[in-house]
Amino acid sequence: MNKDDFIKLLWENNIIPQKKVLDLLNSLKEEDLDIIFKEAIKNNVKIIDEEFINRIIGKNIDNNKENVEKKENNVNKKQNKINIKDFFNINENKQNIEKESNKVVLIESTKKHIGEEIELSVKEMKETKEINILKRFEIQKNKPDIISWISYYKQRLDKIKKILKEHSEMRNIYPLNKLPENEEVAIVGLVYDKKITEKGITFVIEDGNNVVKAFISKDNENIDFKIVKDIPLDSVIGLVGTYKNKMFFANNIILPDVPIRRPKTFGEDDVYILFTGDWQVGNKYTFYELFDRFLQFVNGKTGNEKINEIARKIGYIIIIGDVVDGVGVYPEQKEELVLKTYEDQYKSFEDYILKIPESIKTIVIPGNHDIPRLAEPQPELPRSLLRESYSMKNIYYLSNPSYVKIHNSIIGLLYHGYVLDWLVSNISFLREKGGYEKPGELMKFMLMLRLIFPSHGSNPYVPYINEDSSVIEIVPDFFHTGHIHRASYNEYRGIDLINSSTFQDITPYQKELGHKPEPGILFLRNIKNGEALSVNLFNFEIRRLRDKVI
């Protein structure tokens, strides 16, 4: 934050800066002001004096400018003290070594980000076509009526029926009003109702032509009963079996699912995609020092050349929503806010992303804490609050959910993740597998159903005529979510499942929900070879999650 924002926040939180402190603010960096403000809130400080600032920043403010000038003037005098190996690779830069009057002069070669050397591209996917215009879900002017609801679910049925036809068992699908008796056939229907008994499950399914009851025995060896009993209402399933006495006896159930394949790799460009989200700017529980460390990392200025080398290969950043904490999102939130308005929160968020190198393509979608409507699909964040970043050619604001094609090769499904709470609460076998602590299992189930939000009531949403945005019609190469603040990188049938970490500590409200956040983790995925890494912003520790897959 800048000096004016800092002073404004102090007064809004009844914190009084001494006059001498005001005179010192010009010598502080913006990141220093962020740290001072957070510590003042954390320690319930009411008066900020020079001693408090010196203690927090860990340096003498009066000598700050003088020290900086001394460092700049003495750079050349300290060559004997510099660890040359950390700054220059002599073997690779021999052409830059010049001998002059018995003195060795090292000329540092410019180290560029990958986006300054190769062309990067972001395209949004619409059905099977690539378009250069970013897709935007506009808020419908007309209220949903019976026609839009019918059209919405008809589209769901038709799209997933088409997917199910790709399964060998489902080649010859019979409509429910033309089922032959005592003959093994395949059927597809929307789950209207279900009843679980000791003997098995009876589904009531419909296809627009008829409604049929289908029974699946608990002892059927072809199915995983734990999964089948938890298939949500309004899902679309395929069944293979025999129809007799007005009952369909299924011997197998077919979920739409995604095909089995290897993780995709592409081309010769050694480029990373960085995954992050849930920054929650504006909340007092947010770790604001992580923003500074994030910017150090993506700018390749961590002080560790090995880490900087990786950072310079970042071509794309995806921020998966909840970029700000919002206003009035949950009970008593107002007491936790250090930035009380959306305007102030988005101004702070924009200050951060504008410090990302322009050579990096940055994609941002909204989440449930953001200002667009809560109902999904959510339109992109409003231009009116982010005018400067909207004018940048490297920043893309998309809707939630969205499909993107990155680097002309890797298809990503981006969804903030509001439905994850519903899945944990309503799908028992997912709770048994770990619930919130296993986001990969939640995402896997969504891919199995080929639905982002499966059941009516699983999330707030708006039915669009002739379109169901929840159907996962395009098979992605990676599926990126957030929302529950867990750092998770998994793989399912060749699809990378990434649930982003957060920049926020646990809040009282999250404790009530049972969330266990893992803050400060970034994930990286290499486009060329499939390598996956995690970066801990607290200590810049890098872990390899997956080796190269080529």
ZIKA-V956999 format. One record per helix or strand of 2 or more residues. SS is the DSSP state (hx for helix, st for strand). FROM is the first residue (numbers start at 1). TO is the last residue. If there is no record, write none. Layout:
ss->SS from->FROM to->TO
ss->SS from->FROM to->TO
This chain:
ss->hx from->3 to->12
ss->st from->16 to->17
ss->hx from->19 to->27
ss->hx from->30 to->42
ss->st from->47 to->48
ss->hx from->50 to->57
ss->hx from->61 to->73
ss->hx from->76 to->81
ss->hx from->84 to->87
ss->hx from->90 to->96
ss->st from->97 to->100
ss->st from->103 to->106
ss->hx from->114 to->116
ss->st from->122 to->126
ss->st from->129 to->131
ss->hx from->146 to->164
ss->hx from->168 to->170
ss->st from->184 to->196
ss->st from->200 to->206
ss->st from->211 to->217
ss->hx from->225 to->228
ss->st from->236 to->244
ss->st from->247 to->254
ss->st from->272 to->276
ss->hx from->289 to->298
ss->hx from->305 to->311
ss->st from->314 to->319
ss->hx from->333 to->336
ss->hx from->342 to->353
ss->st from->361 to->365
ss->hx from->383 to->385
ss->hx from->387 to->390
ss->st from->395 to->398
ss->st from->402 to->406
ss->st from->410 to->414
ss->hx from->419 to->426
ss->hx from->428 to->432
ss->hx from->435 to->437
ss->hx from->439 to->449
ss->st from->478 to->481
ss->st from->488 to->492
ss->st from->495 to->499
ss->hx from->508 to->513
ss->st from->521 to->526
ss->st from->532 to->536
ss->st from->541 to->546
